[in-house]
Amino acid sequence: MVYLRFATDGLNRYGILEGKTVYEITPNFFGGFKKTGEKFALSKVKLLAPCRPGKVISLGLNYREHVKEMKMAAPLNPVIFLKAPSAVIGTGEAIICPKISNHVDFEAELAIVIRKKAKNVSAKDALEYVLGYTCFNDVTARDLQRFDGQWARAKSFDTFAPMGPWIVSGIDGDSLKIETFLNGKKKQSSNTGDMVFSVAEIVSFVSEAMTLNPGDVISTGTPPGVGPMKKGDKIKIKIGGIGELVNTVV
């Protein structure tokens, strides 16, 4: 199933996508819901970030080829950090490069969206807590990351967490093609099968440290090929089985 948030007639709504038609649902897709009877052509609505996470947890060094690219050893456990929820934007919105940074990078990632409260869940049961998956761009002010020695500021500027265009359930998050295109030129190309830690292992590990709530997002790390963006660029993250997340840079 394809879940989304959208705006039309001045209202923000939850919906499901069937073909090219958006059906409004109530109250949302994190529990039981029903169609309201309202439907809209996909081309006539504005897509919003597909959820409003209470927290965004991200991983570093989670692709084997990226680990090699960085000339580092694969981590023994997932390396996690937090991005501010205020950084979240949807497809079609602009990524704003802060004046204090001279080096802003794209990082294509698969994001996991949590369906129900999860605490200390096993890897065996972890997928029961997953609503679905979406495309994610872990935008990073790389120069500030190096300067600070930790990642919170560099990862959390407003607009630094584009995600979308929607959430897709019923697919295998551990076997999806993932690509980045900068101004139409392919910059990253990999498969989530190259991840060091699987989706289930990631959800289980994070839930040991913090309670995960419906709508929380975990981005699962980036493959090799990360690079800079500048004003006027168009960045597209494409994941097989999900779709395309497209943003411009200003």
Residue pairs with C-beta under 8 A, 6 or more apart in sequence:
1 16
1 132
1 168
1 169
1 170
2 16
2 17
2 18
2 166
2 167
2 168
2 169
3 14
3 15
3 16
3 17
3 29
3 50
3 131
3 132
3 166
3 167
3 168
3 169
4 14
4 15
4 16
4 17
4 22
4 47
4 48
4 50
4 165
4 166
4 167
5 12
5 13
5 14
5 15
5 47
5 48
5 49
5 50
5 51
5 52
5 90
6 12
6 13
6 15
6 22
6 40
6 45
6 46
6 47
6 48
7 13
7 45
7 46
7 48
8 40
8 44
8 45
8 46
12 48
13 24
13 38
14 24
14 25
14 26
14 27
14 28
14 29
14 33
15 22
15 23
15 24
15 25
15 40
16 22
16 23
16 25
16 29
16 35
17 23
17 42
17 166
20 41
20 42
20 43
21 39
21 40
21 41
21 42
22 39
22 40
22 41
22 42
22 45
23 35
23 38
23 39
24 35
24 36
24 37
24 38
24 39
24 40
25 33
25 34
25 35
25 36
26 33
26 34
26 36
27 33
29 131
29 167
30 115
30 116
30 131
30 214
30 215
31 116
31 214
46 92
47 90
47 91
47 92
47 164
47 165
47 166
48 90
48 164
49 88
49 89
49 90
49 162
49 163
49 164
50 90
50 113
50 134
50 163
50 164
50 165
50 166
50 167
51 113
51 167
51 215
51 217
52 85
52 88
52 215
53 85
53 88
53 215
53 216
53 217
54 85
54 213
54 215
54 216
55 82
55 85
55 210
55 213
55 216
55 217
56 82
56 83
56 84
56 85
56 87
56 88
56 161
56 216
56 217
56 218
56 219
57 80
57 81
57 82
57 83
57 206
57 210
57 216
57 217
57 218
57 219
58 80
58 81
58 82
58 83
58 109
58 138
58 155
58 218
58 219
58 221
59 78
59 79
59 80
59 197
59 202
59 218
59 219
59 220
59 221
60 79
60 80
60 81
60 151
60 221
61 67
61 70
61 72
61 74
61 75
61 79
61 196
61 221
62 78
62 79
62 195
62 196
62 197
62 202
62 220
62 221
62 222
63 190
63 194
63 195
63 196
63 221
63 222
63 223
63 224
64 74
64 194
64 195
64 196
65 190
65 194
65 223
65 224
66 221
66 222
66 223
66 224
66 226
67 73
67 74
67 196
68 224
69 224
69 225
74 196
75 196
77 205
78 196
78 197
78 201
78 202
78 205
78 206
80 205
80 206
80 209
81 151
81 152
81 155
82 152
82 156
83 138
83 155
83 156
83 160
83 161
83 219
84 152
84 156
84 161
85 161
86 156
86 158
87 139
87 155
87 156
87 157
87 158
87 159
87 160
87 161
88 161
88 162
88 163
88 217
89 95
89 159
89 161
89 162
89 163
89 247
90 162
90 163
90 164
90 165
91 162
91 164
91 165
91 244
91 245
91 246
91 247
92 246
92 247
93 159
93 162
93 247
94 159
94 247
94 248
94 249
94 250
95 104
95 137
95 139
95 159
95 160
95 162
95 229
95 235
95 247
95 248
95 249
95 250
96 157
96 158
96 159
96 250
97 104
97 229
97 230
97 231
97 249
97 250
98 104
98 141
98 157
100 141
100 144
101 141
101 142
101 143
101 144
101 154
101 157
102 143
103 141
103 142
103 143
103 228
104 139
104 140
104 141
104 142
104 228
104 229
104 230
104 249
105 139
105 140
105 142
105 226
105 227
105 228
105 229
106 137
106 139
106 180
106 182
106 187
106 226
106 227
106 228
106 229
106 235
106 237
107 137
107 138
107 139
107 140
107 222
107 226
108 135
108 136
108 137
108 178
108 179
108 180
108 188
108 222
108 223
108 237
108 239
109 135
109 136
109 137
109 138
109 178
109 219
109 220
109 221
109 222
109 237
110 133
110 135
110 136
110 173
110 176
110 178
110 192
110 219
110 220
110 239
111 133
111 134
111 135
111 136
111 163
111 217
111 218
111 219
111 220
112 130
112 133
112 173
112 199
112 202
112 203
112 217
112 218
112 219
112 220
113 130
113 131
113 132
113 133
113 134
113 167
113 215
113 216
113 217
114 129
114 130
114 131
114 203
114 212
114 213
114 214
114 215
114 216
114 217
114 218
115 129
115 130
115 131
115 132
115 214
116 129
116 214
117 129
117 211
117 212
117 213
117 214
118 126
118 129
118 203
118 207
118 211
118 212
119 207
119 211
119 212
120 207
120 208
121 128
121 129
121 203
121 204
121 207
122 204
123 198
123 200
123 201
123 203
123 204
124 200
126 199
126 200
126 201
126 203
126 204
126 207
127 199
127 200
127 203
129 203
129 207
129 212
130 173
130 199
130 203
131 167
131 169
131 214
132 167
132 168
132 169
132 170
132 171
133 167
133 168
133 169
133 171
133 173
133 176
133 239
133 242
134 163
134 164
134 165
134 166
134 167
134 168
134 217
134 242
134 245
135 163
135 164
135 165
135 237
135 238
135 239
135 242
135 243
135 244
135 245
136 161
136 162
136 163
136 217
136 219
136 237
136 245
137 161
137 162
137 163
137 235
137 237
137 245
137 247
138 155
138 160
138 161
138 219
138 222
139 155
139 157
139 159
139 160
139 161
139 162
139 229
140 151
140 154
140 155
140 160
141 153
141 154
141 155
141 157
141 160
142 154
142 228
144 153
144 154
145 151
145 154
145 155
148 154
162 237
162 245
162 247
163 217
163 245
164 245
165 243
165 244
165 245
166 242
166 243
168 241
168 242
168 243
171 241
171 242
173 192
173 199
173 220
174 192
174 193
174 195
174 198
174 199
175 191
175 192
175 193
176 191
176 192
176 239
176 240
176 241
176 242
177 189
177 190
177 191
177 238
177 239
177 240
178 188
178 189
178 190
178 191
178 192
178 223
178 237
178 238
178 239
178 240
179 186
179 188
179 189
179 190
179 237
179 238
179 239
180 186
180 187
180 188
180 189
180 225
180 235
180 236
180 237
180 238
181 187
181 235
181 236
181 238
182 227
182 229
182 233
182 234
182 235
182 236
183 233
183 234
184 234
187 225
187 227
188 222
188 223
188 224
188 225
188 226
189 223
189 225
190 223
190 224
190 225
192 220
194 223
195 220
195 221
196 221
197 205
197 220
199 220
202 218
202 220
203 212
203 218
206 212
206 218
212 218
229 235
229 249
230 249
231 249
231 250
232 248
232 249
232 250
233 248
233 249
234 246
234 247
234 248
234 249
235 246
235 247
235 248
235 249
236 244
236 245
236 246
237 244
237 245
237 246
238 244
238 245
